[in-house]
Amino acid sequence: MFDPKKLEQLAQEMARWEEQTLQPTTERFPERRDVYLTTSSEPIERLYTPLDLKDSDYLRDLGFPGEYPYARGVHATMHRGRLWTMRMFAGFGTAEETNQRFRYLLEQGQTGLSIAFDLPTLMGLDTDAPEAVGEFGKCGVAVSSLKDMEVLLEDIPLGKVSTSMTINSPAAIIWAMYIVAAEKQGVRREQLRGTIQNDILKEYIAQKEYIFPPEPSMRLVTDTIEFGTQELPQWNTISISGYHIREAGSTAAQELAFTLSDGMEYVRWALERGLDIDSFAPRLSFFFNAHNDFFEEIAKYRAARRIWAREMRRTFGAKNSRSWLMRFHTQTAGVSLTAQQPEINVVRVAIQALAAVLGGTQSLHTNSLDEALALPSEHAVTIALRTQQIIAEESGVTNTIDPLGGSYFIEAQTNRIEKQAYDYFRRIEELGGVLPAIEKGFFQMEISEAAYRYQSEIDSGQRRIVGVNAYNDNTPLTIPLLEMDPQGYKRQVARLEQVRRERDSGRVGQALDRLRIACQGTENTMPYIIEAVRAYATLGEIIGVMKEVFGTYQEPTWI
């Protein structure tokens, strides 16, 4: 991209600048730190020039928006033509309370739903299970049966609104509940738009909300991919998630590499099932974190698109250009929020959201200022939504496509993260692939070491966090916190008991028996799960049948 003679001349000029201009300046005004690091503890050079991009080729490495390799965005007009989906993650307490929050957010200009489920639901437990005591509604909404899903989605037009559901081990069951609830609204499967997270590999790697061993879990994911390809053409049957990998303490390069490794593993399982790559790949989606380091995050998203397009095209032989596209949702970094001086979390979230937009996200959730203390209040979530709306309507950053493309610093960081990702791909392959690497603890130990290094930098003062180890004060907490209905648990359990009492028990038993046989065989389990859900079998009952066949997973101990 640059003339070698011009680069040689530039190198000479840079040496002159360092001697004649830089050195006298630093003698008078020393730099504030000896070493500057990204959030991922990668060193940052003082200045970036074409010398850092001497091997770059514009058409090969950047190209144009909407064209391979998609470094500059997956759509030709990007946010000039269509803004990202403003999809605020919400859920708490009962289905009634969350339904009310959903309708409030839609009235305030949100353009898509994103459902958070409570821990018992995430672990496949009914609300009244002994293991679920004390966890009702604390990190999301409780959904134990189809009836809960019906209440959760009441008066929400599912044929018009796209819905994302953050659910993994029980994803097939919760998705079945959504499908049947939509049927009861008169909405056909082919009309439904949305995403189930359904990324079980990152559970073994980072979040730990697994139930079954890896192989049967991957079978269930593949069942959903196959079923969605055949029955729900507008639905994303998996959102391959780096978010939780980053929240566990990974670097940006680890988040990218481990997420893309997981994505390629799902592709391999779908191909082994006999699916054509171009039949399902266009509906694969991704979910990334937006952390504090503004430029590193933008570079991460650009590298992600470029790598995915290359691997889908070259390694997996996808012919449809839509199979090469990496479409992704972004959420600002929950782990970056502080309980100290919570009001300043608004600033952190705004910077992170801006990075996501400049990085070309298709969907965005902005965290609320109070989330280090409680589930978001209505006031706090409104500010978080308004943050996105200000970026969209007032900042001017949507007026041109990829405004930072071509920056020497951005392109150098993009190349650096891409190289680090390929180094990780090689190491994972040497371990035998994703599942063997999980069993050997490779991902877990890499993340643990990165998290330890990051915290050590904070503890030593090398990394400064405002309100924590810099500019801290003892100002009393003044923000209002969300208070949930104390009677919610009783209402939830009463509804669950009513479902069990009024349903056709014989029909439930037969449906569960048929599901058990399907799990023991090789048939796609989704039709049988839907049948059980339609009969009002509970989440815990369906998971119980699967546990009988698949067993449960215990993470190995590494020394």
WOURGI-V176420 format. One record per run of one state. SS is the DSSP state (alpha for helix, beta for strand, coil for the rest). FROM is the first residue (numbers start at 1). TO is the last residue. If there is no record, write none. Layout:
BEGIN
SS,FROM,TO
SS,FROM,TO
END
This chain:
BEGIN
coil,1,3
alpha,4,28
coil,29,36
beta,37,37
coil,38,42
beta,43,43
coil,44,49
alpha,50,53
coil,54,57
alpha,58,62
coil,63,77
alpha,78,80
coil,81,84
beta,85,90
coil,91,92
beta,93,93
coil,94,94
alpha,95,107
coil,108,111
beta,112,117
coil,118,118
alpha,119,122
coil,123,129
alpha,130,132
coil,133,140
beta,141,141
coil,142,145
alpha,146,152
coil,153,162
beta,163,166
coil,167,170
alpha,171,185
coil,186,188
alpha,189,191
coil,192,193
beta,194,196
coil,197,200
alpha,201,207
coil,208,213
alpha,214,231
coil,232,234
beta,235,236
coil,237,237
beta,238,241
coil,242,242
alpha,243,247
coil,248,251
alpha,252,273
coil,274,276
alpha,277,283
beta,284,290
coil,291,293
alpha,294,315
coil,316,320
alpha,321,324
coil,325,327
beta,328,332
coil,333,333
alpha,334,336
coil,337,341
alpha,342,358
coil,359,362
beta,363,365
coil,366,377
alpha,378,393
coil,394,407
alpha,408,430
coil,431,433
alpha,434,439
coil,440,441
alpha,442,460
coil,461,465
beta,466,466
coil,467,469
beta,470,470
coil,471,487
alpha,488,502
coil,503,504
alpha,505,520
coil,521,525
alpha,526,534
coil,535,538
alpha,539,550
coil,551,559
END
